[in-house]
Amino acid sequence: NFLDLRTQILLEHFLRSFKEACLIVSHDRAFLNATCDQTLDLSRGKLTMYPGKIDAFLNYQKEQNEHLLRSNVAIQAKRRDLEVFIAKNKARASTASLARSKSKQLERLELSDIASDEPTACIRAPLVESRQGPAVRCKDLAIGYPERQVASGIDVEIDHGSRAVIVGDNGQGKTTFLRTVVDSLKPLAGEVKWGFGCQIGVYAQHVYTSLSEKDTVLENLQYNAVFGTTTQKILSIAGAMLFRGDAVQKRISVLSGGERARLCLAGLLLSPYNVLVLDEPGNHLDVDTVEALAQALVDYKGTVIFTTHDRHFMKRVATCVIEVRDGHVTNYGGGYDAYLYAVNKEIDDGERELATRLSKAPSSANKPAAARAPRRDDRAIRKEIATTEKAIARLDDQKKKASSQLLETCDAAESLRLHNEVTALASQLEEAEERWCQLQAELEEAV
């Protein structure tokens, strides 16, 4: 969680070269497929090991359920035939024994237990007409804040019907770029020009924290709907987002983070926007809802500009990739696969260059004594390692506790506070783990 794409890929490279065993818990299917060759399934109180990657396991699971379903249909047909035979023959003396035999056979026929599917959101993007030409042009654009410029010299054009994902390392300016494009943040220089007739709908990263706590689900959707939208259509959209029956009368104050996110998406999809700008739309949504959103965006005829940390979602949806990096913005027109190839090549080239430099560098054994850096006593290093390990455990516990509270809270202000706390703890944990790695390397040299 919270790792940008390049850092995720670097972690993948490390794990693939790691010679020991790894146990990885993640919702990121792309990451799991890249790093794991076995899958553990925990369901219905049972833990089962499957050889193969997560995609192979999901396909196997689907095929197994389909097989059990076909088997149950055949068993039900067989049961009906036996019941008819028994009813016809149990009263006759000549066939009574045969009927009893069939009764025992009927008792042995049991239906297979098939896991029932959880309710899933059914997301439908607005129906809009296909358009041609540029949806938005950025010309010599500079973005950022009065005290700090984030990027400059941006010349980017996004065509109607494109689905552009904005990527970049954390803190590089993805959200700043999006906010500038939709005019919630003024550019420092240059211009953003939208095409004629563009109707823009925006889903901000923390939009669910700005909802009116006293409103009901239905009142919120009625407020967001365009004039003339029927109550039936509003209830239909609400039901598609799993707000069914009395759930539309729930106060927003009692909704979970996932329910709030679904409500915001429902409000966005009520209007006939032909451009959707989405900042981390998958946050707080379960895996099935994210999958439903991805399919809806693929079917959508309008333009989509979005950010996400979910590579499976990115690969499903994006037709072009725009990277914000080191103060510049680059458009990878070839889509996600072209961008991923470029990033992997850059990382591989960097690893080869580092290996070449290390092979050419003189070893410490060949250096004169005066040139060698003084080494710390190994006892001092071990002491700092122990202290760092305690800090890592403490930070990890604090992060897990805050993450658990974030999932359970229904208060908007508390949700935002906990989100910031989790982000800060993740950063501190990363620093502590990096220091632990440095100390381990230092200890190896000392002994």
C-alpha positions, 0 to 999 in steps of 0.5 A, spaced: 500 500 500 502 507 498 507 505 494 508 508 487 509 504 480 516 504 480 517 502 487 513 496 486 517 494 480 523 495 484 520 491 490 518 486 485 525 485 482 528 484 489 523 479 491 524 475 484 532 475 486 531 473 493 533 466 494 529 465 501 522 464 502 516 469 502 509 470 504 506 475 501 499 478 503 496 483 498 490 485 494 495 487 488 494 482 483 499 484 478 504 484 484 502 477 486 503 474 479 510 477 478 512 475 485 509 469 487 508 461 484 504 458 489 497 461 492 494 460 499 486 460 499 483 462 506 476 461 506 470 458 510 475 457 516 480 452 511 487 454 509 488 451 502 495 451 498 494 451 490 500 450 486 501 456 481 500 464 480 493 468 483 490 468 476 491 460 475 488 459 482 482 464 480 481 461 473 481 454 477 476 456 482 471 459 477 472 452 473 471 448 479 465 452 481 462 451 474 463 444 474 460 443 481 454 447 478 453 442 472 454 436 477 448 439 482 444 440 476 445 433 474 444 430 481 437 434 481 435 431 475 437 424 477 433 425 484 427 427 480 427 421 476 428 417 483 422 420 486 418 419 480 420 412 480 419 411 488 412 414 488 409 409 482 412 403 485 412 403 492 405 401 493 406 395 489 408 388 492 412 386 486 416 393 485 416 395 493 423 392 494 426 395 488 423 402 490 426 401 497 433 400 494 432 406 490 430 410 496 437 408 499 440 411 492 436 417 493 438 418 500 446 418 498 445 423 492 447 429 496 448 436 492 455 439 492 456 445 497 458 451 492 460 458 495 455 463 494 457 470 491 457 476 495 453 482 492 457 486 487 456 493 485 453 494 478 456 500 475 454 503 469 458 509 466 453 515 463 451 514 456 455 519 451 456 520 444 463 518 441 467 525 439 473 526 435 479 531 436 483 533 442 479 533 449 484 537 453 490 541 451 496 543 456 501 548 453 507 550 456 504 549 463 507 550 469 504 547 475 505 547 483 504 552 488 506 560 489 512 557 494 514 551 490 513 549 482 512 542 481 513 541 474 514 546 468 514 546 460 508 541 460 505 540 453 500 534 453 494 533 449 489 528 450 484 526 445 476 524 446 475 517 448 482 516 451 483 513 458 489 517 460 492 514 467 497 519 470 503 516 474 509 518 477 513 517 484 509 519 490 510 527 491 512 528 484 505 532 482 500 527 480 494 530 484 497 537 483 497 536 475 489 533 475 487 539 480 490 544 475 487 540 469 480 541 472 481 548 474 481 547 482 488 549 482 491 555 478 497 554 473 503 558 475 504 559 467 501 556 461 494 554 459 489 548 459 484 549 454 478 544 454 475 542 447 468 545 446 462 541 449 466 538 454 462 536 461 467 534 466 465 530 472 471 530 478 472 524 483 477 527 488 481 523 492 478 525 499 471 527 496 468 522 501 470 526 507 466 532 504 459 529 504 454 532 509 453 528 515 446 529 516 444 527 509 441 521 507 443 516 501 437 518 497 438 526 499 445 526 497 443 523 490 437 527 489 442 533 490 447 531 485 442 529 480 441 533 474 434 537 474 429 532 471 432 526 473 426 521 476 426 518 483 426 511 479 433 512 476 436 515 482 433 509 486 436 504 480 443 507 481 443 507 488 441 499 488 446 498 483 451 501 488 448 496 493 444 501 497 437 497 496 431 498 500 431 501 507 439 503 506 437 509 501 435 512 508 441 511 512 445 517 514 451 519 511 454 519 518 453 512 519 456 509 512 463 506 512 469 508 508 467 503 502 460 505 502 461 513 502 466 512 496 460 508 492 456 513 494 460 519 491 461 514 485 453 514 484 453 521 484 458 522 479 455 517 474 448 520 475 450 526 470 451 525 463 459 527 463 463 526 457 469 527 461 471 523 468 477 525 472 478 520 477 483 521 483 485 514 486 477 512 485 479 505 487 481 507 494 476 504 500 473 500 494 473 492 495 476 488 489 469 486 486 467 493 486 474 496 483 473 490 477 466 493 476 468 500 475 474 498 471 469 494 466 464 500 466 470 505 464 472 500 458 465 501 456 464 508 457 465 512 450 467 519 453 474 521 456 477 518 462 483 521 466 485 518 472 490 516 477 491 509 481 496 505 485 492 499 482 496 496 476 491 491 474 486 497 474 491 501 470 492 495 465 485 494 464 483 501 463 488 505 460 490 507 453 495 512 454 500 513 460 502 520 462 508 520 467 510 526 472 517 525 474 523 530 476 519 536 474 517 534 467 511 530 464 511 525 458 506 522 454 507 514 453 502 514 447 503 506 447 499 505 453 500 501 460 505 495 456 509 500 453 510 504 459 512 498 463 517 496 458 520 502 459 520 502 466 523 495 467 528 497 461 531 503 465 531 498 472 535 493 468 540 498 465 541 501 472 542 494 475 547 492 470 551 499 470 551 498 478 554 491 477 559 493 472 561 499 477 562 494 483 566 489 479 571 494 477 571 498 483 577 495 488 575 491 494 576 494 501 582 488 502 586 491 496 585 498 499 591 501 503 589 502 511 589 509 511 584 509 505 579 505 509 573 508 513 574 506 520 569 500 522 564 501 528 565 495 534 560 490 532 557 490 539 555 497 538 552 495 531 548 489 534 545 494 539 543 499 534 540 493 530 536 491 536 533 498 537 531 499 530 528 492 530 523 494 536 522 501 532 520 497 526 515 492 530 512 498 534 511 502 528 508 496 524 503 495 530 501 502 530 500 502 522 496 496 523 492 499 528 491 506 525 489 502 518 484 498 522 481 504 525 480 507 518 476 501 515 471 502 521 470 509 522 464 513 519 466 520 521 469 524 516 474 528 520 477 522 523 477 518 517 482 524 514 486 524 520 487 516 520 489 516 513 494 522 514 497 518 520 497 511 516 501 515 511 506 518 516 507 511 519 508 508 513 514 513 511 517 512 518 517 504 517 520 505 510 526 509 513 526 504 519 527 498 515 532 502 510 536 503 516 536 496 518 538 494 512 544 498 512 546 496 519 546 489 517 551 490 511 555 494 516 555 488 521 557 483 515 563 488 514 565 488 521 565 481 522 
